[in-house]
């Protein structure tokens, strides 16, 4: 529904709540008119959805390890290239 006319006629609200300023809770909602938004805001805000801990499976861990190894390999090649460039330009003998 939001894709009709690029969502130009829709009203999007983001409401912040919470006692702790360093850990606010955000509630997002989209409405077709200001009247619907006002009606929604006149009621108590809905409770936040419960947080669910996500567990990484073996594929995600394997990808993380492979990515870290590739990053270390790339940094090593970069340092080796910098050393070779300095030697080529005559900085170290």
C-alpha positions, 0 to 999 in steps of 0.5 A: 500500500505504501508503494502507491504514488511512492507513498506521497500521501501517507504519514509516517510517525516515529514515537520515542518512549522510555525512561532511560535516554540512553536506551529509548524505545521506538514505535513506527507507524504509517497512516493514510490520513492525519485523522487516523494518526491522531486517533492512533496517538490518542490511545496508549502506545502498543507494547514493544515486541519482545526481543528474541535472541538470535543464534548463529548457525555453523554456516554464519560462523564459517562465513565470519571466520572466512571473512576474518581470514580474508581480511587478515590476508588482505592486510598482510598483502597490503603491508607486503606491497608497501614494504616492496614499494619502499624498497623499490623507491630506495628507502631501505636497503 
